[in-house]
Amino acid sequence: MNSIMPVDSPEKKKISLKDFESHKHISNLLNGLLQRRAANAIDMALQASSYDSNDILVEIGPSQYLLLMLLYAFTAEDLTFAYLLLELGDLIKPQLKSYLKVWLMDEFSFHPDKIYKAVRFLCRKKDRLDVPTHILEMILHLKDKYNIIQQCITNEDSDVLEWIHDFQPKNS
């Protein structure tokens, strides 16, 4: 890694992080954590996909890949991974919303409990996670296919039910 980081010194000396063994070690550990989570996200998508396993990995673009990873983070209730992925949220352009809604609905059959868990997580973390409205719309668009309203009623989850009801998407 060729990162250069300014050091708080009177001369504002710049140093290369690649020379620090501790930095390399921690970077490798962090990379491993992210790789495992990304692999889990793809595994979840592959299990639910109508695509051939190789096709999904070759054919999906960055927006689709990030959306699948976010969906995984929400279903896994992984706040840390969700925070990191949302830093890249600009990759999912609002103008792709209509296409991605249909793609997510038509190309995948997730277990309904996973989608319910994702929606419940988003509701419970709404004050802590800054999820762009168009991404919320894509996830909440799944509510009918996966009977989320019925699951809320069955589980007496009035907070989630109210949140879904009150959500007002822009230009759906």
Disulfide bonds with the S-S distance in Angstrom:
none
